[in-house]
Amino acid sequence: MNAPIRDLHSAPRSDWTRAEIAELFALPFPGLMFRAATIHRSHFDPTQVQISTLLSIKTGGCPEDCGYCSQSSKYDTGVKASKLMDVQSVLADARAARDAGASRFCMGAGWRNPKDKDLDAVCEMVEGVRALGMETCVTLGMLTAPQAVRLKQAGLDYYNHNLDTSPEYYRHIISTRTYQDRLDTLEHVRGAGIHVCCGGIVGMGESAEDRTGLIHALASLPVHPESVPINALVQIEGTPQGLATPLDPIDFVRTIAVARITMPRSMVRLSAGRETMSDETQALCFLAGANSIFYGPRLLTTPNPVADSDRALFGKLGLTPMPLSRET
């Protein structure tokens, strides 16, 4: 467990084994944090954090049965289905997010997969957000290859499509689509030349082996996701995961650290669940290599720390927003 850190400037590896990743999770906490922080500093300024804002452009009514999701039509969560927002309302929200310091604007729709006619408005939103000088990201469910090409032509920078958990635990969370369905969408996105945003959720009753399996699935993709959101389950009454036992904060930090080590050049996003995290837990996540957050009061349908509390935390930790650097 005291093996030297591999060449920090070599190309990211896609040949990680589960055994290697399990060994990382098992490292004594000080050693794991040192290794993650060292790798983080070799690729990023550790005082800079990317600020993203997430807007639900079409909420609820999704036919999927994802066991954690308030937008599933299978569960009674109090979330009512809405129509797709109009383009100008979305751009007004994007402008406000930019003025509040966000450099990336993410738009999510509660669909299993978008209809081709729905993409007309989404593409117009993407074009408008880019015109504001922001990076663009959407999450719309499963995509066909031609749909991914349409989004690329509109100027989309990132497409979010999470693996959620390990391949083995996946069937305990979702039955309406397969793991391969998710991998197929990622292949279509990558094939169209769009950057990939892909991570998962922890705290859904999975084992430590499943957290190893999730990171292995992400880190063994042919090209690492450019953005890796690590979500702590937000318990939502009415969903099967509503009574799941929260993950120990140190185990959550370990997941962030192992993601940073195995995907050294990816943006690792401290994503859902920050509303219930202490400042101390979030500080450990930043030390472990998290360098992206969602900024604003809500993540689709769940709470998120308000902007003032994030600014105060950044002030205490000496962190600053990362400037926009579009790689397109």
N, C-alpha and C positions, 0 to 999 in steps of 0.2 A: 504493500500500500504506500510505500515511500518512493515509488518509481518516479524518475524525473519527469517534469512536464515536457511533452513533445514539442518540437519546433513550433514556436508560437506564430511564425510567419509562413508556415507551409499551408498548402491548400486545405480547406476543410475536408474531413474524411466522411465518406458515406459507407465505410466498411466496419463501423462500430458493431461489436457483438453484444448480445444481452449480458453476457458475463462481465464484460468490461464496464458496461453501464451500471450493473448491479454493484460492482466494486466501488464505483464513484459514489453511489448513494450510501454505501457503508463506511466511507471515510469518516474519521473523527471530524466533527464539525469545524474546528479551527483549520484543519488541513484542507477540507473541501472549500471553505470560504477563501482561503489564500489562493488556492489554485484557480478558482473561478474569477476572483478579482484580478489576478495576474493576467489571465487570458483576456479579460474584459479591457484592461488598460492597454493591452497590445494592439487592440483594434478600434477602440473608442475613447473619447474623452469621458472619464468617469463622472465628471460634474455636469454633463449634459444629458437631458432626458427629452425624448421626442414627445410632443403633445398632440394627441389625436382626439377628435370629437366624433361620437357615434350618434346617428339619428335614425330612428325607425321611420322609414318612408311608407311602409305598409304593414300594419300591425294586426296580429291575430288571424284566426281562421285557418291555420296550417293543418293539413291532413296527416302530418307525421305524428308519431307517438314518442318522440324524444322525452325520456322520463324526467328531465330537468326543466322543461320549457313551458313557460306561461302562455305561449302563443299557440300551443297545440289545441286543436278543436276536440281532442279526445278527453280533455280534463276541464274541470270547472274551477278556473282560477280567477274569474272576475274580469279577465281581459276580453274586451269586445273587438270583433273583427272590424277593420276599417278599410277604406279604399286607398289606393295609391295616392300619395300627396301630389298636389300640383307642383310643377317645376319651379315656379317663382317663389312659393313658400319654402321649398327646400333650399333655394339659393339664398333666401333671406337668412335662414338659420346658418348656412355655411359662412355667410359674410360676418354674422355675429360671432361665430366660433373663431374665425380668422382674427377678428379684432380683439378677441379675448386671449389670443396667443397660440391657437392651434395651427399646426402646419399641415395636418392631414385630416381630411373630412371623410368619414366612413358612413355609408348608407346601407341599411339593412331592411330586407323585406321578408315577411313571414310567408314564404312560398316553399312548396316542395321543389318546384322548378319553375322558372318564369316562362310565360307564353311569349312567343316571338313578338306579338303586338305590344306586350308590356315593356319590351326593351327599347321601344322608340322613346318613351318618356325618360327611362333610366339613362339612355345614352345622352339625351339632352341635358339631364342633370349633371352627368359626368363632364360634358363640355363646359357647362356653366361654372362648375366648381374649379376646373382647371383654369378658366379665364380669371378667377379670383386669385390665382397664384398659389393654390394649394395642391397637395397630393390628393389623389382620389382613390377610394377603396369602396367596393360594394360586396355585399353578401346576399345572394338571392336564391340559395339552394343549389341543386344540381344543374349543371350546364352541359349542353351539347357542344361539340367542337365549333360548329358555325356560330353559335351564340357567343362563345368566347372570342371569336374573330371579330364579331360586331362590336363588342365592348372594347377590344383593343383599338379598332378603327376610331372609336369615339374618344380615345385618349386615356382609357382607364390605366391607372398605375398598378393597383393591387386588387386581387380578388381573395376574399376570405372564405375559407371552407375548412372547418376544423375536423380532425380525426376523432376528437372527443376523448377517447380512452384507448386502452390496448385492444388489439384484435380479439383477444380471448374474452374480455369483459364486455365487449361491445353489445353482444346479444342480450345482456341484462339491462341495457339502457334503451335500445332502439330495435324495433322489429320491422319497420316500414321501409328501410333501405339497408343495404349491406355495406360492409367496410370497403368492398371493391368498388361500389358505386361512388364512394367518396374519393377513392384513389383515381377513378376514371375522370372525375371532374377536375382534380388537380392536374392530371395529364393534359386535359383539354386546355386548361388555363395556361400551363407552362408552354404547351405547343403553340398557343396564340401569341406568345411573347409578353404575357402579363406577369408581373411579379406575384409570388404566392404568399399569402398570409394564412398560416395554418398552425394550430396548436391543439389544446385540449382543456379538459376540465378535471380537476382533482377534488376529492372530498365526496365522491358519489358512492362510497362504500367499497371502493376498489382496494385491492391489496397492494403492498409495496411492490410485488412482482408486476402488477398491472401498471404502476407508475413507471417502472423500468421499461415495460413493453410499449407504453405510449412514447417515451423519449426515444426508444429504439426505432419505432415506426417513423418518427419524424426525422431523426438523424441519419437513417439509412435510405431516405429518399435520394434519387440520383443527383438532385440539386437541392440543397437545404432551402427551406422556406426563407424568404428574405425577412419575414416578420413572423414571430412565434408568440402568440398570446397564450399565457398560462392563466387559466381562470380558476378561482376557488368557487365551488358551488355556492350559488345564492339559493337558499332554501325557499321554495315557493309553495304555499299552501295549496293543496289540490293536485299537485303533481306527485308521482311515485317517489321522487327524491326529496319531497318536502320534509321528511323526518330523518334524513341521513345525518349521521354523526359528523360534525365538522372535523376537518383534518387539523391535526396539531400544527400550529404555526411554524415550528421548526421543520417539520416534514415538508411544509409548503416551500419554505426558503430553500431546503435541499433540492426540491424540484427545479426551482429557478436556477440554482447553481449548476446542476447537472445539464440543464438545457444550455446554459452559457458555455460550458466546457465542450459539449459535443457539437454545438452549432456556433462556433466562435464569432462568425461575422454576421450573424442574424441579429435583427432587432428583437430583443426578448421583452415582451410586453407584460407588465404587471396589470392584469386585466380585471375581470369581474371579481367581486368579493372584497374590494378595498374598503367598502363602506363599513365593514365590521372589523377591519384590521387596525391594530394600534399603530401609532407613528413609529414605534420601535420595530414592529414586524416589517413595515414598509421600508424602513431604513436598512434593515438587514437584506431585504430583497434587492435594493439598489446596490448594496455592497457586493451581493452575489452575482451581479451582472444584469439586472433588469435595467433597461434604458428607454422604456416607452410606457406611457400610461394613457388611459382615456380620461378626458378632462370635461367636466360638466356634471349636472345633477342626475342624469339617468343614462343607463346602458340599455337601449331598446325599451324594456319594460321594467327593469330593476334599478334600485337606487345606486348612486355613485357619489363619492365625496363632492361637496360643492366646491366651486372654484376657489373661494376664499380659504378654505382649509388646505387645499393643495398649495396655494401660494405661501401660506404660513409654513407648511412642512418644507417646501423648497427653500424658504428663507433659513430655517433652522439647520438644514443640511448643506447649505451652500450650493444648491443645484440650480441650473438655469435651463430654459427651453432650448432644445436643439434647433439650429437653423435649418430651413428647408434645403434639401439636396436631392433634387429629382434625378434619377438615373434612367432617363428615357431618351 
